[in-house]
Amino acid sequence: MKIKNLNELSIVNDENINSKFLSIDLKKFALSCKIYKGDFFLDSFNYFPITKDNFSFLDLFSWRAKSEYSDFFTKKFYSNFNKNKNNFKTFNDVIVLGSSPGDDYFRNLITFIPRILFISDKKINLAIHRKSSNKLRQFIEDILKIRGIKLNKFVYLDDNFYNFKNSQIPQFFSNVTSIKILNKIFKKNHEHKDRIYITRKNANYRQIINESDIIDELKSKNFKIIDIDALSINKQVDVFSSAEIIVSSTSSALTNIVFCQEGTKVFEIIPKYKYKYENYLKFRYSYICNQLGCKHYSVEADPIPIDDLDENTKKFIDINVFKQSNYYKNLLVKKENFKKFINQI
């Protein structure tokens, strides 16, 4: 026996299954969100619900490539799942928002945050990963408060499977849909004039080791130097909504361009990518720019190896990828190249 997947048409045609789904509309986008309500099992990495009757819904609850969910439909997975499911910790009356187990800002913002807008209950318990930052928790609380929703408590998930009873989980949206939702709902109508540089001076990798040379050049062009680590997410929304020009090395902080106004110029300092599997990183921010009518420019920097990753990052990064990929190295920007690059302003 194996887990059985039901596509959207199968859900509609099965009266019993269809009755377990709520449909919440966001009229501003002519968009509906299906929310599964009932009893289900769930892991805290994929947030992929499995019903008591061993059904799953890949069309609605996949945020990665569907091929990456293939393990859920093997006999081996079913055997282990069935053997252990009675031992999973149980939560009752919870809405599962979820968040990245590695507190990945890009993933939190693009994959999880838009789903808050489809919560209709006025008093809730909300499940997120325990590793989520205080900034993310505060941002979630602020959104709920604006929407008139009382948060009774956060329910914190560790790296495990769980049993949820009488609970809810909203579907996931495509990146395109999430980007447009975030831009329309959260972008501030600030004056579009600031020039900003995002520093990674406190990052574990992808620091620009000759950053002082870059900063001198940028200050001569009236750039503000911004340390995102020091700002709340609400403040980051303000900063990016006000930006006319943004300069940054590749960084999850650039996810904030979802809050930019049309026409914003984004100058990205990128590693020298070598492998096909890096393409989703290489084009991540130019893709957001294309969706929102922003202008994207990039310049390559030379990789400088680092000795080691922090323990949290090691949990999610294969050691071979760390050694091979320039994404996990520091960067050296040639001063003359940068001058030519920034003169495109």
C-alpha positions as CSV (number, residue, x, y, z in Angstrom):
1,M,0.0,0.0,0.0
2,K,1.1,3.6,-0.7
3,I,0.0,7.2,-0.1
4,K,-2.5,8.1,-2.8
5,N,-2.4,11.6,-4.4
6,L,-5.6,13.3,-5.5
7,N,-5.4,16.1,-8.0
8,E,-7.7,19.1,-8.0
9,L,-10.2,17.5,-10.3
10,S,-10.3,14.4,-8.1
11,I,-11.0,16.6,-5.0
12,V,-13.9,18.3,-6.7
13,N,-15.4,15.0,-7.8
14,D,-15.1,13.4,-4.4
15,E,-17.9,14.8,-2.3
16,N,-16.4,13.6,1.0
17,I,-12.9,14.9,0.3
18,N,-14.2,18.2,-1.2
19,S,-16.3,18.9,2.0
20,K,-13.0,19.0,3.9
21,F,-11.8,22.0,2.0
22,L,-12.7,25.7,2.6
23,S,-12.3,28.1,-0.2
24,I,-11.3,31.7,0.8
25,D,-11.3,34.5,-1.8
26,L,-8.9,37.4,-2.1
27,K,-11.1,39.7,-4.3
28,K,-8.3,42.1,-5.0
29,F,-6.5,39.4,-7.0
30,A,-9.5,37.4,-8.1
31,L,-7.7,34.6,-6.3
32,S,-9.0,31.7,-4.2
33,C,-7.1,29.7,-1.6
34,K,-8.1,26.2,-0.7
35,I,-7.7,25.3,3.0
36,Y,-7.8,21.7,4.2
37,K,-9.7,21.5,7.5
38,G,-9.8,18.3,9.5
39,D,-7.3,15.7,10.8
40,F,-4.0,15.2,9.0
41,F,-0.3,14.3,9.5
42,L,2.4,16.7,8.5
43,D,6.2,17.0,8.4
44,S,7.9,20.3,9.3
45,F,10.1,20.6,6.2
46,N,7.7,20.1,3.3
47,Y,4.5,20.9,5.2
48,F,2.9,18.2,3.0
49,P,-0.4,17.0,4.6
50,I,-1.4,13.4,4.6
51,T,-5.0,12.5,5.7
52,K,-6.1,9.8,8.0
53,D,-7.2,7.9,4.9
54,N,-3.7,8.2,3.4
55,F,-4.6,10.8,0.8
56,S,-2.3,13.7,-0.2
57,F,-2.8,16.7,-2.5
58,L,0.3,17.4,-4.5
59,D,-1.3,20.1,-6.7
60,L,-2.2,22.2,-3.7
61,F,0.6,21.6,-1.2
62,S,3.8,21.5,-3.2
63,W,6.1,24.5,-3.2
64,R,9.1,22.7,-4.6
65,A,9.4,20.8,-7.9
66,K,6.8,18.0,-7.8
67,S,9.5,15.4,-8.5
68,E,11.0,16.2,-5.1
69,Y,7.9,14.7,-3.4
70,S,8.3,11.3,-5.0
71,D,9.5,9.7,-1.8
72,F,6.1,10.3,-0.2
73,F,4.6,7.8,-2.7
74,T,6.9,4.9,-2.2
75,K,6.1,1.7,-0.3
76,K,9.1,2.3,1.9
77,F,7.8,5.7,3.0
78,Y,4.4,4.3,3.6
79,S,5.7,1.4,5.7
80,N,7.8,3.7,8.0
81,F,5.0,6.3,8.1
82,N,2.4,3.7,9.1
83,K,4.6,2.2,11.7
84,N,5.4,5.5,13.4
85,K,2.3,7.6,13.0
86,N,0.7,6.7,16.3
87,N,3.8,8.1,18.0
88,F,3.7,11.5,16.4
89,K,3.1,14.4,18.7
90,T,-0.5,15.7,18.4
91,F,-1.8,19.2,18.2
92,N,-5.5,20.2,18.2
93,D,-7.2,23.3,16.8
94,V,-4.2,24.7,15.0
95,I,-3.7,26.6,11.7
96,V,-0.5,25.5,10.1
97,L,1.3,28.4,8.5
98,G,4.7,26.9,8.7
99,S,8.1,28.5,8.2
100,S,11.5,27.5,6.9
101,P,13.3,25.1,9.3
102,G,16.6,26.9,8.4
103,D,14.9,30.3,8.9
104,D,15.5,31.1,5.2
105,Y,14.2,34.6,4.6
106,F,13.5,34.1,0.9
107,R,11.5,30.9,1.7
108,N,9.6,32.5,4.6
109,L,8.6,35.5,2.6
110,I,7.8,33.9,-0.7
111,T,6.4,30.5,0.3
112,F,4.7,31.0,3.7
113,I,3.8,34.7,4.4
114,P,1.2,35.1,1.6
115,R,-0.9,32.3,3.1
116,I,-1.7,34.5,6.2
117,L,-4.0,36.6,4.0
118,F,-6.4,33.7,3.6
119,I,-6.9,33.0,7.3
120,S,-10.5,33.7,8.1
121,D,-10.8,32.7,11.8
122,K,-10.7,35.6,14.3
123,K,-8.9,33.7,17.1
124,I,-6.2,31.2,16.2
125,N,-3.3,29.1,17.3
126,L,-0.6,29.3,14.6
127,A,2.0,26.6,13.9
128,I,5.5,27.7,12.7
129,H,8.9,26.2,12.9
130,R,10.8,26.7,16.2
131,K,13.8,28.1,14.3
132,S,11.9,31.1,13.0
133,S,13.4,34.4,14.0
134,N,11.8,36.9,16.4
135,K,11.6,39.3,13.4
136,L,9.5,36.8,11.5
137,R,7.2,36.2,14.5
138,Q,6.7,39.9,15.0
139,F,5.9,40.4,11.3
140,I,3.3,37.6,11.5
141,E,1.8,39.1,14.6
142,D,1.7,42.6,13.0
143,I,-0.1,41.2,10.0
144,L,-2.6,39.3,12.1
145,K,-3.3,42.4,14.2
146,I,-4.0,44.5,11.1
147,R,-6.4,41.8,9.9
148,G,-8.2,41.8,13.2
149,I,-7.1,38.3,14.1
150,K,-6.2,37.4,17.7
151,L,-3.2,35.1,18.1
152,N,-3.8,32.9,21.1
153,K,-0.3,31.4,20.8
154,F,2.3,30.1,18.4
155,V,2.7,26.4,18.2
156,Y,6.4,25.6,17.6
157,L,7.4,22.7,15.4
158,D,10.7,20.9,15.5
159,D,12.2,18.7,12.7
160,N,9.6,16.0,12.8
161,F,6.3,14.6,11.8
162,Y,3.1,15.7,13.6
163,N,-0.5,14.7,14.0
164,F,-3.0,17.6,13.7
165,K,-6.6,17.2,14.7
166,N,-9.4,19.6,13.8
167,S,-6.8,21.8,12.2
168,Q,-6.3,23.8,9.0
169,I,-3.6,24.2,6.4
170,P,-3.8,26.7,3.5
171,Q,-2.5,25.7,0.1
172,F,0.8,26.9,-1.3
173,F,1.0,29.4,-4.2
174,S,3.3,29.6,-7.2
175,N,6.3,32.1,-6.8
176,V,4.7,34.3,-9.5
177,T,1.4,34.6,-7.5
178,S,3.2,35.1,-4.2
179,I,5.5,37.9,-5.6
180,K,2.4,39.8,-6.9
181,I,0.5,39.3,-3.6
182,L,3.4,40.6,-1.5
183,N,4.0,43.6,-3.8
184,K,0.3,44.6,-3.9
185,I,-0.5,44.1,-0.3
186,F,2.7,45.2,1.5
187,K,4.4,47.7,-0.7
188,K,4.3,51.2,0.8
189,N,3.5,54.3,-1.3
190,H,6.7,56.1,-0.3
191,E,8.6,58.6,-2.4
192,H,10.8,56.6,-4.8
193,K,14.2,58.2,-4.4
194,D,16.6,56.5,-2.0
195,R,19.9,54.9,-3.1
196,I,20.8,52.0,-0.8
197,Y,23.6,49.5,-0.4
198,I,22.9,46.3,1.5
199,T,26.0,45.1,3.5
200,R,26.6,41.5,4.4
201,K,29.4,42.3,6.9
202,N,27.9,40.0,9.6
203,A,27.1,37.1,7.3
204,N,28.7,33.7,7.6
205,Y,29.6,33.6,3.9
206,R,29.3,35.7,0.7
207,Q,30.8,38.7,2.4
208,I,32.6,41.1,0.1
209,I,36.1,41.2,1.5
210,N,37.0,44.5,-0.1
211,E,33.7,46.1,0.9
212,S,35.4,49.3,2.0
213,D,36.5,50.0,-1.6
214,I,32.9,49.6,-2.7
215,I,31.4,51.7,0.1
216,D,33.7,54.6,-0.7
217,E,32.6,54.5,-4.3
218,L,28.9,54.3,-3.3
219,K,29.1,57.1,-0.8
220,S,30.4,59.4,-3.5
221,K,27.1,58.7,-5.3
222,N,25.0,59.4,-2.2
223,F,24.1,55.8,-1.2
224,K,22.9,54.9,2.2
225,I,24.6,51.9,3.8
226,I,22.0,49.5,5.2
227,D,22.5,46.6,7.6
228,I,19.4,44.5,7.2
229,D,20.2,42.5,10.3
230,A,19.5,45.6,12.4
231,L,16.0,46.2,10.9
232,S,12.6,44.7,11.6
233,I,10.8,43.2,8.6
234,N,8.4,46.2,8.6
235,K,11.3,48.6,8.4
236,Q,12.8,46.5,5.6
237,V,9.5,47.0,3.7
238,D,9.8,50.7,4.2
239,V,13.5,50.8,3.0
240,F,12.8,48.8,-0.2
241,S,9.5,50.6,-1.0
242,S,11.5,53.9,-0.9
243,A,14.4,52.7,-3.0
244,E,15.2,54.0,-6.4
245,I,18.5,52.1,-6.7
246,I,19.6,49.0,-4.7
247,V,23.1,47.6,-4.7
248,S,23.8,44.3,-3.0
249,S,25.7,41.1,-3.2
250,T,23.5,38.0,-3.7
251,S,21.6,37.7,-0.5
252,S,18.2,36.6,0.8
253,A,17.8,40.3,1.8
254,L,17.2,40.9,-1.9
255,T,13.9,39.1,-1.5
256,N,12.7,42.4,-0.2
257,I,12.6,43.7,-3.8
258,V,9.1,42.2,-3.8
259,F,8.3,45.5,-2.0
260,C,9.9,47.7,-4.6
261,Q,8.1,50.1,-7.0
262,E,8.1,49.6,-10.7
263,G,11.2,50.9,-12.3
264,T,13.5,50.4,-9.3
265,K,17.1,49.5,-10.4
266,V,18.7,46.5,-8.7
267,F,22.4,46.0,-9.0
268,E,23.4,42.5,-7.9
269,I,27.0,41.4,-7.2
270,I,27.0,37.7,-7.9
271,P,29.4,34.7,-7.5
272,K,30.7,33.0,-10.6
273,Y,28.2,30.2,-10.9
274,K,29.5,27.0,-12.5
275,Y,26.8,24.4,-12.3
276,K,23.3,23.9,-13.7
277,Y,21.9,23.2,-10.3
278,E,22.8,26.7,-9.3
279,N,20.5,28.3,-11.8
280,Y,17.6,28.8,-9.4
281,L,20.0,30.9,-7.3
282,K,21.5,32.7,-10.2
283,F,18.2,33.9,-11.6
284,R,16.2,34.2,-8.3
285,Y,16.3,38.0,-8.0
286,S,16.3,38.9,-11.7
287,Y,13.1,36.8,-11.9
288,I,11.4,38.9,-9.2
289,C,12.5,42.0,-11.0
290,N,11.0,40.8,-14.2
291,Q,7.7,40.1,-12.5
292,L,7.5,43.6,-11.0
293,G,8.9,45.7,-13.8
294,C,12.2,46.5,-12.0
295,K,15.5,46.7,-13.8
296,H,18.1,44.1,-12.9
297,Y,21.9,44.3,-13.5
298,S,24.6,41.9,-12.3
299,V,28.4,41.8,-12.1
300,E,30.5,38.7,-11.2
301,A,32.9,38.7,-8.3
302,D,35.8,36.4,-7.6
303,P,35.3,33.6,-5.1
304,I,37.4,33.5,-1.9
305,P,37.1,30.1,0.0
306,I,36.0,30.1,3.6
307,D,37.1,27.5,6.2
308,D,33.7,26.3,7.4
309,L,30.0,26.9,7.7
310,D,28.1,27.5,10.8
311,E,26.3,24.5,12.4
312,N,22.8,25.5,11.4
313,T,23.7,25.9,7.7
314,K,25.5,22.6,7.7
315,K,22.2,20.9,8.4
316,F,20.8,22.0,5.1
317,I,23.8,22.2,2.8
318,D,25.5,19.1,1.4
319,I,29.3,19.1,2.2
320,N,30.1,18.5,-1.5
321,V,28.0,21.5,-2.6
322,F,29.7,23.6,0.0
323,K,33.1,22.7,-1.4
324,Q,32.2,23.0,-5.0
325,S,29.8,26.0,-5.3
326,N,31.0,29.5,-5.2
327,Y,27.6,30.5,-3.7
328,Y,29.1,29.5,-0.3
329,K,32.3,31.5,-0.6
330,N,33.2,35.1,0.1
331,L,33.6,37.5,-2.8
332,L,36.3,39.8,-4.1
333,V,35.0,42.6,-6.4
334,K,37.5,44.1,-8.7
335,K,37.4,47.9,-8.2
336,E,37.6,48.8,-11.9
337,N,34.8,46.4,-12.8
338,F,32.6,47.7,-10.0
339,K,33.1,51.3,-11.2
340,K,32.0,50.4,-14.7
341,F,29.1,48.4,-13.2
342,I,27.9,51.2,-11.0
343,N,28.3,53.8,-13.7
344,Q,25.3,52.3,-15.4
345,I,23.3,54.4,-12.9
